[in-house]
Amino acid sequence: MMEAWSPTIVAGAGPKYLAIVKALAEDIRSGRLAPGSRLPPQRALAKHLNVDLTTVTRAFNEARRTGLIDAAVGRGSFVRGSSRPSRGSSLPVLSPSGSVDFSMNMPPQPAEARLAERLEGGLSRLAATPGFLDRMQYQDSAGNLADRAAAAEWLCRRLGPVAVQRVLVAGGAQAALSAVLAVVLKPGNDLCVPALTYPGLRMAAERLGARLVPVECDEEGLIPEAFLECCRARRPRALYLVPTLDNPTTATLPAARRERIAEIARANGVAIIEDDAYGALPPDAPAPFAALASDITWHIATLSKCVSPGLRIAYVAVPGTNAAVWLAAELRAINMMASPLAAALASEWIAEGELDAIVAAIRRENGLRQTIAAETLAGLDFRSHPCGHHLWLQMPSHWRRGEFGAHARQLGLSVIQSDAFAVGPAPEAIRVSLGAAPDGATLQYGLSLLANLLSHPPGAISTVV
């Protein structure tokens, strides 16, 4: 039996059971183990590798969970005939849990971004600045003038010239969204949203007592004529949308649609709440609504999705100076002010060109990860964008999203089902976020498990927990 498969386990390369799974996957990939090959008995393999039997048992359980092998009582374990091991380089050594997080839609942190180094350097420069301690005191709820000026400089690259008086600094996009909704809407007002929309917006609107009105979308995003029909039927107070790299569908509204939607909104007295969380990532994104219709648009640009969620800084461009006063009051009620230290660091990075460098590094890393996803998920039905952190995956006909999510969790994979986004009936789909995986190898490993699970009907899955 040992002549059939005798893996080499590298000492010190992480948990031994995962090292066995890794060796098994590599030998299947290389062709050393053909589909249907019978594996050695677990006790014999443990003796051969000089490890505990429990280590081999855990490895075989993990291999079954990942779809590499099947087992039959009295017959032993066999290489699965239709297994789909990952492509490319060897699998990574995962954490002891073997889990991969596809649920958090956050930017990757590639080494090229030098985030830790830039944090240390930026904070050191700030600490050496005269008057630094004054920056650590309570600040205006709209942000101090220096940080608002830096925000205006950052925003003008996409919006065109924007007066500092119309720009505010908030403690993250969620706080900004909640404050904008409180200014624009009253309880009972209708808020138009895409039929699949950001869960954070849904929570904030529901807490305010606003009614969400879903608007039909297609592959390019919100359909202007559907929005027009909604305006005629419901007379909504505002429209919310993510126009670039939509969360969750990845759609980017074309320029012509943006112009038409802005025209409809102005004609019907509808305010536009533009969540531009991903707008800085594509170098060729169409002009934001705030550049087309600044007089009716509340534009929110967070650094959480293009730099780091830990920074908790968002910049808001509002329709006018009165709107800025109203919004500052709401921000004060929500969280007093943005972190002065985080705001000062962001301003420092803008002035030194560091923010642009970080965004560019994340953009390149996203492109690499989307390439891995395209190769590993080939043949599946999904939408993506080369600059985005996520993809939108339609379930094969033999799966339902709830059942799939439960099986994925048993494999240590966390995904977000369409129910989290749906305003109305939810489609059979999931969002898969690519940024949380620590590296490309871990990402490929997790996507391979996902692809393998999707390729088998639920009745063919024999999961061992």
Secondary structure as GFF3:
##gff-version 3
##sequence-region A 1 465
A	DSSP	alpha_helix	16	30	.	.	.	ID=ss1
A	DSSP	alpha_helix	42	49	.	.	.	ID=ss2
A	DSSP	alpha_helix	53	65	.	.	.	ID=ss3
A	DSSP	beta_strand	69	72	.	.	.	ID=ss4
A	DSSP	beta_strand	76	79	.	.	.	ID=ss5
A	DSSP	beta_strand	100	101	.	.	.	ID=ss6
A	DSSP	three_ten_helix	111	113	.	.	.	ID=ss7
A	DSSP	alpha_helix	115	127	.	.	.	ID=ss8
A	DSSP	alpha_helix	132	135	.	.	.	ID=ss9
A	DSSP	alpha_helix	145	159	.	.	.	ID=ss10
A	DSSP	three_ten_helix	164	166	.	.	.	ID=ss11
A	DSSP	beta_strand	167	170	.	.	.	ID=ss12
A	DSSP	alpha_helix	173	184	.	.	.	ID=ss13
A	DSSP	beta_strand	190	194	.	.	.	ID=ss14
A	DSSP	alpha_helix	199	208	.	.	.	ID=ss15
A	DSSP	beta_strand	211	215	.	.	.	ID=ss16
A	DSSP	beta_strand	217	218	.	.	.	ID=ss17
A	DSSP	beta_strand	221	222	.	.	.	ID=ss18
A	DSSP	alpha_helix	224	234	.	.	.	ID=ss19
A	DSSP	beta_strand	238	241	.	.	.	ID=ss20
A	DSSP	alpha_helix	255	267	.	.	.	ID=ss21
A	DSSP	beta_strand	271	275	.	.	.	ID=ss22
A	DSSP	alpha_helix	289	292	.	.	.	ID=ss23
A	DSSP	beta_strand	297	302	.	.	.	ID=ss24
A	DSSP	three_ten_helix	309	311	.	.	.	ID=ss25
A	DSSP	beta_strand	314	317	.	.	.	ID=ss26
A	DSSP	alpha_helix	321	335	.	.	.	ID=ss27
A	DSSP	alpha_helix	340	352	.	.	.	ID=ss28
A	DSSP	alpha_helix	354	376	.	.	.	ID=ss29
A	DSSP	beta_strand	382	384	.	.	.	ID=ss30
A	DSSP	beta_strand	390	394	.	.	.	ID=ss31
A	DSSP	alpha_helix	401	410	.	.	.	ID=ss32
A	DSSP	beta_strand	413	414	.	.	.	ID=ss33
A	DSSP	beta_strand	416	417	.	.	.	ID=ss34
A	DSSP	three_ten_helix	418	420	.	.	.	ID=ss35
A	DSSP	beta_strand	429	433	.	.	.	ID=ss36
A	DSSP	alpha_helix	440	455	.	.	.	ID=ss37
A	DSSP	three_ten_helix	458	460	.	.	.	ID=ss38
###
